Amino acid sequence: MSIQFKHIVESERDRDTAPDFINCHSGFTNKQLDEIVSFYRENGLQKSTALGDENNKQFRIAENAAINYCKENMWIYDRLFELVEEANKKFKFDLNSIVEEPQFVEYKEGSHIDWHADRNPVTAIRKLNLSIQLSESNSYEGGDLLINRGDQIIKMSRDRGSIALFPSFTLHKVSPVTAGVRNSLICWITGPSFK
C-alpha cells in the first residue's frame, strides 16, 4: 500500500470525523444509581492503582471496587453494552468487548487522578473510555472530569447520571476533590489494534 494525498472537501469533513467526546445522559434512573452506590459502599472498596504507575502513589488517589460480571450485575452490563453500541455509531471504532471489569470509583477529599491516557499492556487495546457520574453535582467540590483537547480543557458534565465517552488515547484527569465525595462508574471498551 502506498500513502497518497486525498483532498477532503468541506462537505465530507463532518461525515469522516469522529467526535473528541460524547457527553449525554446514561439512561440509568436515580434509583438504579442509588443501588450501585449503596452496594459498593457497603461491600468494601480497595485503594486504586494505575497500570504502569504502581510506584507513583500520588498519581491516582481513590478507592474502587470491580463490578463483577455475574447474574446480579447483568442489568448494569446490558446498559453499558447499549450505551457503547449507540456511541460507536459516531466513533466508528472496531470494538469487540469489555475485557476488564468496570469499576465503581470513590473520590474523597484529596482524591484525584493526574493527566493520563488509558492503556492496558496486560489484556487488550483500550479504545473507548466510559465514565458515568453517580453523585449529585452539589454533593462535592472539585473532582471534575477534564479532557485535554490540546487547545482547551473541557469539563465533563457533573449532572447525576450523565455519561462521558471518549477515545482512550485522550488525555484526561479528575481534579482533586476539595470537599464531599464523588462516585463514578468507569469502563474501558477494547478491540483490535488501531490500523
N, CA and C atoms as a LAMMPS dump frame, in Angstrom:
ITEM: TIMESTEP
0
ITEM: NUMBER OF ATOMS
585
ITEM: BOX BOUNDS ff ff ff
-5.0000000000000000e+02 5.0000000000000000e+02
-5.0000000000000000e+02 5.0000000000000000e+02
-5.0000000000000000e+02 5.0000000000000000e+02
ITEM: ATOMS id mol type element x y z
1 1 1 N 0.833 -1.176 0
2 1 2 C 0 0 0
3 1 3 C 0.88 1.242 0
4 2 1 N 0.563 2.193 -0.829
5 2 2 C 1.31 3.448 -0.827
6 2 3 C 0.407 4.558 -0.298
7 3 1 N 1.013 5.46 0.438
8 3 2 C 0.276 6.579 1.014
9 3 3 C 0.145 7.665 -0.042
10 4 1 N -1.054 8.197 -0.157
11 4 2 C -1.309 9.254 -1.127
12 4 3 C -2.018 10.415 -0.445
13 5 1 N -1.993 11.562 -1.116
14 5 2 C -2.714 12.723 -0.634
15 5 3 C -4.167 12.616 -1.083
16 6 1 N -5.089 12.92 -0.167
17 6 2 C -6.506 12.951 -0.515
18 6 3 C -7.067 14.272 -0.03
19 7 1 N -7.603 15.026 -0.933
20 7 2 C -8.201 16.308 -0.572
21 7 3 C -9.619 16.057 -0.051
22 8 1 N -9.913 16.531 1.163
23 8 2 C -11.251 16.389 1.748
24 8 3 C -11.997 17.701 1.551
25 9 1 N -13.079 17.647 0.842
26 9 2 C -13.875 18.861 0.657
27 9 3 C -14.696 19.107 1.917
28 10 1 N -15.088 20.345 2.13
29 10 2 C -15.775 20.738 3.364
30 10 3 C -17.003 19.879 3.648
31 11 1 N -17.758 19.496 2.623
32 11 2 C -18.985 18.715 2.83
33 11 3 C -18.701 17.302 3.342
34 12 1 N -17.46 16.815 3.174
35 12 2 C -17.115 15.467 3.636
36 12 3 C -16.542 15.46 5.045
37 13 1 N -16.123 16.613 5.559
38 13 2 C -15.414 16.652 6.839
39 13 3 C -16.226 16.083 7.989
40 14 1 N -17.461 16.539 8.137
41 14 2 C -18.276 16.067 9.258
42 14 3 C -18.536 14.576 9.172
43 15 1 N -18.712 14.058 7.974
44 15 2 C -19.012 12.645 7.799
45 15 3 C -17.806 11.775 8.161
46 16 1 N -16.601 12.252 7.901
47 16 2 C -15.394 11.464 8.111
48 16 3 C -14.727 11.684 9.464
49 17 1 N -15.237 12.601 10.26
50 17 2 C -14.574 12.961 11.507
51 17 3 C -15.322 12.399 12.711
52 18 1 N -14.587 11.665 13.561
53 18 2 C -15.173 11.149 14.802
54 18 3 C -15.132 12.254 15.854
55 19 1 N -16.051 12.242 16.81
56 19 2 C -16.043 13.281 17.857
57 19 3 C -14.884 13.101 18.825
58 20 1 N -14.491 14.2 19.481
59 20 2 C -13.476 14.135 20.542
60 20 3 C -14.05 13.451 21.775
61 21 1 N -15.35 13.659 22.009
62 21 2 C -16.023 13.068 23.158
63 21 3 C -17.521 13.176 22.946
64 22 1 N -18.263 12.392 23.725
65 22 2 C -19.716 12.495 23.782
66 22 3 C -20.079 12.655 25.247
67 23 1 N -20.936 13.616 25.554
68 23 2 C -21.392 13.848 26.924
69 23 3 C -22.916 13.94 26.888
70 24 1 N -23.594 12.963 27.496
71 24 2 C -25.058 12.927 27.458
72 24 3 C -25.551 12.195 28.71
73 25 1 N -26.844 11.888 28.772
74 25 2 C -27.367 11.153 29.924
75 25 3 C -27.253 9.656 29.667
76 26 1 N -26.925 8.906 30.708
77 26 2 C -26.682 7.466 30.572
78 26 3 C -27.956 6.64 30.45
79 27 1 N -29.065 7.172 30.944
80 27 2 C -30.296 6.385 30.937
81 27 3 C -30.524 5.6 32.213
82 28 1 N -29.534 5.584 33.122
83 28 2 C -29.752 4.97 34.428
84 28 3 C -30.673 5.884 35.243
85 29 1 N -31.624 5.303 35.957
86 29 2 C -32.508 6.087 36.811
87 29 3 C -31.793 6.416 38.119
88 30 1 N -32.321 7.388 38.856
89 30 2 C -31.752 7.713 40.171
90 30 3 C -31.791 6.505 41.099
91 31 1 N -32.87 5.718 41.025
92 31 2 C -32.982 4.515 41.866
93 31 3 C -31.868 3.517 41.529
94 32 1 N -31.59 3.324 40.251
95 32 2 C -30.519 2.411 39.844
96 32 3 C -29.153 2.927 40.288
97 33 1 N -28.946 4.235 40.151
98 33 2 C -27.679 4.816 40.602
99 33 3 C -27.514 4.65 42.111
100 34 1 N -28.606 4.83 42.863
101 34 2 C -28.571 4.618 44.315
102 34 3 C -28.186 3.179 44.655
103 35 1 N -28.744 2.224 43.912
104 35 2 C -28.442 0.803 44.15
105 35 3 C -26.957 0.521 43.939
106 36 1 N -26.389 1.075 42.881
107 36 2 C -24.968 0.851 42.598
108 36 3 C -24.113 1.424 43.724
109 37 1 N -24.382 2.67 44.096
110 37 2 C -23.59 3.328 45.143
111 37 3 C -23.716 2.582 46.47
112 38 1 N -24.931 2.239 46.866
113 38 2 C -25.145 1.549 48.151
114 38 3 C -24.432 0.209 48.193
115 39 1 N -24.573 -0.57 47.131
116 39 2 C -23.98 -1.904 47.119
117 39 3 C -22.466 -1.841 47.292
118 40 1 N -21.804 -0.976 46.525
119 40 2 C -20.338 -0.964 46.57
120 40 3 C -19.792 -0.286 47.814
121 41 1 N -20.488 0.691 48.345
122 41 2 C -20.043 1.282 49.606
123 41 3 C -20.179 0.28 50.747
124 42 1 N -21.25 -0.503 50.739
125 42 2 C -21.491 -1.484 51.812
126 42 3 C -20.563 -2.692 51.713
127 43 1 N -20.116 -3.031 50.51
128 43 2 C -19.327 -4.253 50.327
129 43 3 C -17.827 -4.016 50.246
130 44 1 N -17.399 -2.808 50.512
131 44 2 C -15.965 -2.543 50.651
132 44 3 C -15.28 -2.091 49.383
133 45 1 N -14.346 -1.182 49.575
134 45 2 C -13.553 -0.64 48.479
135 45 3 C -12.087 -0.889 48.776
136 46 1 N -11.29 -0.856 47.734
137 46 2 C -9.851 -1.009 47.914
138 46 3 C -9.138 0.198 47.311
139 47 1 N -7.909 0.411 47.726
140 47 2 C -7.131 1.53 47.202
141 47 3 C -6.901 1.32 45.711
142 48 1 N -7.131 2.367 44.93
143 48 2 C -6.955 2.284 43.478
144 48 3 C -5.485 2.338 43.109
145 49 1 N -5.147 1.656 42.025
146 49 2 C -3.814 1.752 41.435
147 49 3 C -4.002 2.101 39.962
148 50 1 N -2.913 2.449 39.313
149 50 2 C -2.947 2.738 37.881
150 50 3 C -1.914 1.871 37.193
151 51 1 N -2.322 1.133 36.171
152 51 2 C -1.397 0.264 35.467
153 51 3 C -0.221 1.067 34.938
154 52 1 N 0.971 0.581 35.215
155 52 2 C 2.168 1.273 34.761
156 52 3 C 2.655 2.336 35.724
157 53 1 N 1.837 2.699 36.709
158 53 2 C 2.221 3.743 37.658
159 53 3 C 2.061 3.273 39.096
160 54 1 N 2.225 1.962 39.322
161 54 2 C 2.045 1.407 40.662
162 54 3 C 3.013 2.012 41.671
163 55 1 N 4.182 2.466 41.191
164 55 2 C 5.19 3.024 42.102
165 55 3 C 4.954 4.49 42.421
166 56 1 N 4.085 5.145 41.659
167 56 2 C 3.78 6.555 41.897
168 56 3 C 2.501 6.633 42.712
169 57 1 N 2.631 6.668 44.026
170 57 2 C 1.476 6.609 44.93
171 57 3 C 0.588 7.849 44.849
172 58 1 N 1.124 8.955 44.32
173 58 2 C 0.345 10.194 44.237
174 58 3 C -0.38 10.351 42.909
175 59 1 N -0.1 9.491 41.921
176 59 2 C -0.703 9.622 40.597
177 59 3 C -2.221 9.447 40.645
178 60 1 N -2.668 8.426 41.344
179 60 2 C -4.101 8.16 41.483
180 60 3 C -4.407 7.903 42.947
181 61 1 N -5.169 8.797 43.539
182 61 2 C -5.603 8.624 44.924
183 61 3 C -7.118 8.497 44.896
184 62 1 N -7.593 7.298 45.123
185 62 2 C -9.032 6.994 45.101
186 62 3 C -9.219 5.592 45.642
187 63 1 N -10.481 5.184 45.775
188 63 2 C -10.803 3.81 46.146
189 63 3 C -11.756 3.268 45.094
190 64 1 N -11.693 1.964 44.878
191 64 2 C -12.553 1.391 43.852
192 64 3 C -12.943 -0.046 44.179
193 65 1 N -13.908 -0.549 43.426
194 65 2 C -14.327 -1.951 43.508
195 65 3 C -14.734 -2.387 42.106
196 66 1 N -14.354 -3.598 41.744
197 66 2 C -14.738 -4.143 40.44
198 66 3 C -16.228 -4.474 40.427
199 67 1 N -16.871 -4.188 39.311
200 67 2 C -18.268 -4.569 39.115
201 67 3 C -18.236 -5.905 38.371
202 68 1 N -18.354 -6.974 39.146
203 68 2 C -18.181 -8.32 38.607
204 68 3 C -19.213 -8.667 37.536
205 69 1 N -18.762 -9.457 36.569
206 69 2 C -19.65 -9.95 35.514
207 69 3 C -20.377 -11.174 36.073
208 70 1 N -21.582 -10.942 36.581
209 70 2 C -22.356 -12.011 37.194
210 70 3 C -23.843 -11.707 37.007
211 71 1 N -24.678 -12.684 37.337
212 71 2 C -26.122 -12.561 37.135
213 71 3 C -26.694 -11.299 37.782
214 72 1 N -26.251 -10.989 39.017
215 72 2 C -26.784 -9.849 39.752
216 72 3 C -26.457 -8.503 39.084
217 73 1 N -25.372 -8.476 38.324
218 73 2 C -24.943 -7.222 37.701
219 73 3 C -25.244 -7.131 36.212
220 74 1 N -25.939 -8.121 35.657
221 74 2 C -26.171 -8.12 34.213
222 74 3 C -26.945 -6.889 33.752
223 75 1 N -27.821 -6.345 34.586
224 75 2 C -28.567 -5.15 34.188
225 75 3 C -27.629 -3.968 33.964
226 76 1 N -26.526 -3.908 34.737
227 76 2 C -25.531 -2.849 34.538
228 76 3 C -24.794 -3.081 33.224
229 77 1 N -24.313 -4.314 33.025
230 77 2 C -23.584 -4.636 31.796
231 77 3 C -24.453 -4.436 30.558
232 78 1 N -25.712 -4.86 30.632
233 78 2 C -26.608 -4.702 29.478
234 78 3 C -26.73 -3.241 29.079
235 79 1 N -26.861 -2.354 30.067
236 79 2 C -26.975 -0.928 29.76
237 79 3 C -25.66 -0.394 29.205
238 80 1 N -24.528 -0.832 29.754
239 80 2 C -23.236 -0.4 29.231
240 80 3 C -23.077 -0.811 27.771
241 81 1 N -23.467 -2.06 27.452
242 81 2 C -23.374 -2.529 26.068
243 81 3 C -24.207 -1.648 25.148
244 82 1 N -25.423 -1.291 25.58
245 82 2 C -26.301 -0.436 24.776
246 82 3 C -25.678 0.94 24.556
247 83 1 N -25.126 1.517 25.62
248 83 2 C -24.502 2.838 25.518
249 83 3 C -23.333 2.824 24.544
250 84 1 N -22.512 1.782 24.622
251 84 2 C -21.348 1.689 23.746
252 84 3 C -21.779 1.512 22.289
253 85 1 N -22.753 0.66 22.055
254 85 2 C -23.226 0.456 20.681
255 85 3 C -23.753 1.748 20.083
256 86 1 N -24.513 2.5 20.855
257 86 2 C -25.059 3.767 20.364
258 86 3 C -23.945 4.779 20.113
259 87 1 N -23.016 4.917 21.052
260 87 2 C -21.919 5.882 20.903
261 87 3 C -21.013 5.522 19.736
262 88 1 N -20.82 4.249 19.504
263 88 2 C -19.883 3.842 18.458
264 88 3 C -20.415 4.094 17.052
265 89 1 N -21.685 4.441 16.947
266 89 2 C -22.2 4.877 15.643
267 89 3 C -21.508 6.169 15.228
268 90 1 N -21.021 6.924 16.22
269 90 2 C -20.312 8.168 15.934
270 90 3 C -18.799 7.973 15.926
271 91 1 N -18.265 7.172 16.882
272 91 2 C -16.815 6.97 16.922
273 91 3 C -16.337 6.057 15.783
274 92 1 N -17.14 5.054 15.459
275 92 2 C -16.832 4.106 14.371
276 92 3 C -15.52 3.347 14.604
277 93 1 N -15.293 2.949 15.861
278 93 2 C -14.122 2.143 16.193
279 93 3 C -14.443 0.67 15.97
280 94 1 N -13.406 -0.129 15.772
281 94 2 C -13.563 -1.578 15.692
282 94 3 C -13.511 -2.098 17.133
283 95 1 N -14.679 -2.24 17.746
284 95 2 C -14.784 -2.656 19.15
285 95 3 C -15.324 -4.077 19.218
286 96 1 N -14.891 -4.829 20.236
287 96 2 C -15.429 -6.184 20.34
288 96 3 C -15.747 -6.646 21.754
289 97 1 N -15.275 -5.938 22.794
290 97 2 C -15.556 -6.482 24.13
291 97 3 C -15.192 -5.524 25.259
292 98 1 N -15.719 -5.869 26.42
293 98 2 C -15.267 -5.299 27.688
294 98 3 C -14.526 -6.443 28.364
295 99 1 N -13.196 -6.365 28.392
296 99 2 C -12.419 -7.479 28.959
297 99 3 C -11.938 -7.192 30.373
298 100 1 N -12.095 -5.946 30.803
299 100 2 C -11.769 -5.583 32.177
300 100 3 C -13.081 -5.226 32.865
301 101 1 N -13.244 -5.697 34.079
302 101 2 C -14.482 -5.385 34.79
303 101 3 C -14.585 -3.882 35.021
304 102 1 N -15.744 -3.299 34.773
305 102 2 C -15.929 -1.88 35.092
306 102 3 C -15.656 -1.648 36.576
307 103 1 N -15.394 -0.411 36.923
308 103 2 C -15.069 -0.085 38.312
309 103 3 C -16.027 0.956 38.879
310 104 1 N -16.403 0.725 40.121
311 104 2 C -17.052 1.755 40.94
312 104 3 C -15.896 2.492 41.608
313 105 1 N -15.851 3.828 41.455
314 105 2 C -14.733 4.602 41.996
315 105 3 C -15.261 5.658 42.958
316 106 1 N -14.567 5.794 44.088
317 106 2 C -14.933 6.806 45.073
318 106 3 C -13.754 7.751 45.287
319 107 1 N -14.018 9.042 45.073
320 107 2 C -13.041 10.102 45.312
321 107 3 C -13.49 10.888 46.536
322 108 1 N -12.674 10.844 47.596
323 108 2 C -12.945 11.631 48.799
324 108 3 C -12.058 12.871 48.788
325 109 1 N -12.158 13.688 49.822
326 109 2 C -11.348 14.901 49.877
327 109 3 C -9.87 14.567 49.688
328 110 1 N -9.226 15.233 48.753
329 110 2 C -7.817 14.988 48.44
330 110 3 C -7.604 13.952 47.35
331 111 1 N -8.645 13.214 46.974
332 111 2 C -8.517 12.2 45.925
333 111 3 C -8.499 12.842 44.545
334 112 1 N -7.818 12.191 43.612
335 112 2 C -7.712 12.691 42.246
336 112 3 C -7.028 11.634 41.38
337 113 1 N -6.941 11.896 40.081
338 113 2 C -6.044 11.155 39.194
339 113 3 C -5.461 12.16 38.22
340 114 1 N -4.147 12.108 38.032
341 114 2 C -3.445 13.085 37.195
342 114 3 C -3.697 12.846 35.708
343 115 1 N -3.2 13.775 34.887
344 115 2 C -3.341 13.667 33.429
345 115 3 C -2.761 12.349 32.938
346 116 1 N -3.521 11.677 32.097
347 116 2 C -3.052 10.411 31.54
348 116 3 C -3.921 10.024 30.344
349 117 1 N -3.411 9.13 29.547
350 117 2 C -4.19 8.46 28.501
351 117 3 C -4.234 6.999 28.918
352 118 1 N -5.372 6.354 28.736
353 118 2 C -5.513 4.986 29.227
354 118 3 C -4.925 3.972 28.262
355 119 1 N -4.226 3.037 28.845
356 119 2 C -3.674 1.912 28.104
357 119 3 C -3.658 0.729 29.057
358 120 1 N -3.614 -0.45 28.5
359 120 2 C -3.512 -1.641 29.334
360 120 3 C -2.623 -2.647 28.624
361 121 1 N -1.354 -2.689 28.987
362 121 2 C -0.437 -3.612 28.319
363 121 3 C -0.673 -5.073 28.679
364 122 1 N -1.54 -5.325 29.647
365 122 2 C -1.737 -6.692 30.134
366 122 3 C -2.807 -7.443 29.352
367 123 1 N -3.939 -6.808 29.046
368 123 2 C -5.059 -7.551 28.472
369 123 3 C -5.328 -7.246 27.006
370 124 1 N -5.728 -6.037 26.679
371 124 2 C -6.123 -5.723 25.314
372 124 3 C -6.004 -4.226 25.079
373 125 1 N -6.207 -3.826 23.839
374 125 2 C -6.121 -2.421 23.481
375 125 3 C -7.366 -1.683 23.959
376 126 1 N -7.186 -0.758 24.878
377 126 2 C -8.305 0.095 25.285
378 126 3 C -8.541 1.108 24.171
379 127 1 N -9.792 1.192 23.726
380 127 2 C -10.106 2.106 22.634
381 127 3 C -11.083 3.202 23.03
382 128 1 N -12.038 2.874 23.9
383 128 2 C -13.068 3.842 24.264
384 128 3 C -13.258 3.834 25.774
385 129 1 N -13.242 5.021 26.373
386 129 2 C -13.488 5.176 27.807
387 129 3 C -14.917 5.605 28.046
388 130 1 N -15.465 5.141 29.149
389 130 2 C -16.826 5.471 29.534
390 130 3 C -16.798 5.822 31.014
391 131 1 N -17.408 6.94 31.377
392 131 2 C -17.466 7.357 32.782
393 131 3 C -18.863 7.873 33.085
394 132 1 N -19.507 7.275 34.079
395 132 2 C -20.863 7.677 34.469
396 132 3 C -20.815 8.367 35.83
397 133 1 N -21.433 9.521 35.901
398 133 2 C -21.491 10.321 37.124
399 133 3 C -22.565 9.734 38.046
400 134 1 N -22.158 9.25 39.223
401 134 2 C -23.098 8.638 40.168
402 134 3 C -23.544 9.597 41.275
403 135 1 N -22.79 10.664 41.504
404 135 2 C -23.075 11.59 42.611
405 135 3 C -23.844 12.813 42.13
406 136 1 N -24.6 13.399 43.045
407 136 2 C -25.209 14.697 42.773
408 136 3 C -24.086 15.729 42.668
409 137 1 N -24.212 16.643 41.725
410 137 2 C -23.128 17.6 41.478
411 137 3 C -22.843 18.506 42.676
412 138 1 N -23.845 18.759 43.513
413 138 2 C -23.638 19.644 44.663
414 138 3 C -23.198 18.898 45.924
415 139 1 N -22.939 17.587 45.813
416 139 2 C -22.533 16.808 46.989
417 139 3 C -21.013 16.785 47.183
418 140 1 N -20.279 17.452 46.294
419 140 2 C -18.819 17.514 46.415
420 140 3 C -18.324 18.763 45.696
421 141 1 N -17.092 19.146 46.008
422 141 2 C -16.444 20.269 45.338
423 141 3 C -15.159 19.771 44.707
424 142 1 N -14.765 20.383 43.586
425 142 2 C -13.629 19.878 42.827
426 142 3 C -14.067 18.598 42.142
427 143 1 N -13.12 17.681 41.917
428 143 2 C -13.461 16.371 41.371
429 143 3 C -14.029 16.394 39.967
430 144 1 N -13.609 17.348 39.152
431 144 2 C -14.122 17.435 37.786
432 144 3 C -13.378 16.476 36.858
433 145 1 N -14.128 15.804 35.988
434 145 2 C -13.534 15.014 34.922
435 145 3 C -13.211 15.986 33.795
436 146 1 N -11.925 16.108 33.477
437 146 2 C -11.449 17.063 32.482
438 146 3 C -10.813 16.336 31.308
439 147 1 N -11.065 16.835 30.115
440 147 2 C -10.476 16.29 28.889
441 147 3 C -9.601 17.359 28.263
442 148 1 N -8.393 16.969 27.865
443 148 2 C -7.438 17.886 27.255
444 148 3 C -7.521 17.747 25.739
445 149 1 N -8.012 18.796 25.08
446 149 2 C -8.107 18.791 23.619
447 149 3 C -6.903 19.46 22.991
448 150 1 N -5.882 19.738 23.769
449 150 2 C -4.696 20.4 23.241
450 150 3 C -4.826 21.906 23.301
451 151 1 N -5.846 22.442 22.643
452 151 2 C -6.049 23.881 22.63
453 151 3 C -6.972 24.347 23.752
454 152 1 N -7.66 23.402 24.403
455 152 2 C -8.543 23.777 25.5
456 152 3 C -8.823 22.581 26.407
457 153 1 N -9.17 22.886 27.651
458 153 2 C -9.551 21.87 28.625
459 153 3 C -11.07 21.889 28.733
460 154 1 N -11.691 20.724 28.546
461 154 2 C -13.145 20.608 28.573
462 154 3 C -13.574 19.924 29.867
463 155 1 N -14.531 20.533 30.572
464 155 2 C -15.073 19.939 31.792
465 155 3 C -16.319 19.13 31.422
466 156 1 N -16.307 17.844 31.773
467 156 2 C -17.46 16.99 31.508
468 156 3 C -18.594 17.316 32.482
469 157 1 N -19.803 16.965 32.101
470 157 2 C -20.984 17.263 32.908
471 157 3 C -20.879 16.639 34.304
472 158 1 N -21.332 17.388 35.297
473 158 2 C -21.411 16.893 36.671
474 158 3 C -22.828 16.427 37.008
475 159 1 N -23.75 16.501 36.053
476 159 2 C -25.125 16.082 36.311
477 159 3 C -25.179 14.597 36.651
478 160 1 N -25.923 14.263 37.679
479 160 2 C -26.041 12.87 38.084
480 160 3 C -26.638 12.047 36.943
481 161 1 N -26.012 10.911 36.645
482 161 2 C -26.475 10.054 35.566
483 161 3 C -25.877 10.385 34.219
484 162 1 N -25.112 11.482 34.126
485 162 2 C -24.506 11.821 32.837
486 162 3 C -23.36 10.866 32.536
487 163 1 N -23.083 10.711 31.254
488 163 2 C -22.026 9.814 30.808
489 163 3 C -21.083 10.57 29.895
490 164 1 N -19.8 10.324 30.067
491 164 2 C -18.776 10.864 29.173
492 164 3 C -18.134 9.681 28.459
493 165 1 N -18.075 9.737 27.145
494 165 2 C -17.396 8.727 26.344
495 165 3 C -16.34 9.432 25.508
496 166 1 N -15.129 8.875 25.461
497 166 2 C -14.055 9.498 24.692
498 166 3 C -13.001 8.438 24.359
499 167 1 N -12.242 8.656 23.283
500 167 2 C -11.196 7.694 22.934
501 167 3 C -10.192 7.531 24.065
502 168 1 N -9.73 6.316 24.28
503 168 2 C -8.833 6.028 25.401
504 168 3 C -7.483 6.724 25.279
505 169 1 N -7.108 7.127 24.062
506 169 2 C -5.837 7.832 23.893
507 169 3 C -5.935 9.31 24.251
508 170 1 N -7.13 9.773 24.649
509 170 2 C -7.348 11.169 25.022
510 170 3 C -6.775 11.458 26.412
511 171 1 N -6.01 12.531 26.544
512 171 2 C -5.524 12.937 27.865
513 171 3 C -6.7 13.399 28.71
514 172 1 N -6.781 12.886 29.939
515 172 2 C -7.871 13.254 30.839
516 172 3 C -7.406 13.117 32.285
517 173 1 N -8.176 13.711 33.198
518 173 2 C -7.845 13.635 34.617
519 173 3 C -9.108 13.89 35.425
520 174 1 N -9.043 13.586 36.715
521 174 2 C -10.063 14.013 37.678
522 174 3 C -9.345 14.942 38.641
523 175 1 N -9.797 16.203 38.676
524 175 2 C -9.156 17.19 39.547
525 175 3 C -9.39 16.825 41.016
526 176 1 N -8.54 17.299 41.916
527 176 2 C -8.686 16.939 43.332
528 176 3 C -10.059 17.321 43.904
529 177 1 N -10.627 16.408 44.654
530 177 2 C -11.862 16.705 45.395
531 177 3 C -11.457 17.53 46.61
532 178 1 N -12.102 18.678 46.791
533 178 2 C -11.757 19.552 47.916
534 178 3 C -12.749 19.445 49.065
535 179 1 N -13.934 18.871 48.802
536 179 2 C -14.932 18.644 49.856
537 179 3 C -15.941 17.633 49.347
538 180 1 N -16.488 16.832 50.254
539 180 2 C -17.511 15.862 49.888
540 180 3 C -16.93 14.611 49.251
541 181 1 N -17.794 13.86 48.551
542 181 2 C -17.413 12.588 47.934
543 181 3 C -17.994 12.512 46.531
544 182 1 N -17.169 12.111 45.577
545 182 2 C -17.615 11.903 44.197
546 182 3 C -17.527 10.424 43.87
547 183 1 N -18.62 9.858 43.358
548 183 2 C -18.637 8.471 42.904
549 183 3 C -18.854 8.431 41.395
550 184 1 N -18.191 7.488 40.756
551 184 2 C -18.389 7.296 39.322
552 184 3 C -18.256 5.82 38.983
553 185 1 N -18.738 5.473 37.811
554 185 2 C -18.58 4.132 37.261
555 185 3 C -17.762 4.309 35.997
556 186 1 N -16.628 3.604 35.896
557 186 2 C -15.782 3.735 34.722
558 186 3 C -15.608 2.385 34.041
559 187 1 N -15.368 2.453 32.736
560 187 2 C -15.278 1.227 31.948
561 187 3 C -14.439 1.496 30.705
562 188 1 N -13.741 0.46 30.228
563 188 2 C -12.927 0.569 29.019
564 188 3 C -13.402 -0.474 28.021
565 189 1 N -13.586 -0.043 26.771
566 189 2 C -14.019 -0.95 25.719
567 189 3 C -12.851 -1.186 24.788
568 190 1 N -12.662 -2.435 24.412
569 190 2 C -11.453 -2.819 23.685
570 190 3 C -11.778 -3.345 22.29
571 191 1 N -10.698 -3.539 21.54
572 191 2 C -10.816 -4.089 20.2
573 191 3 C -9.438 -4.303 19.627
574 192 1 N -9.362 -4.732 18.362
575 192 2 C -8.064 -4.944 17.715
576 192 3 C -7.257 -3.652 17.68
577 193 1 N -5.953 -3.787 17.478
578 193 2 C -5.093 -2.607 17.393
579 193 3 C -5.596 -1.651 16.327
580 194 1 N -5.392 -0.353 16.554
581 194 2 C -5.749 0.634 15.559
582 194 3 C -4.922 0.395 14.298
583 195 1 N -5.538 0.577 13.149
584 195 2 C -4.833 0.415 11.874
585 195 3 C -4.815 1.722 11.13
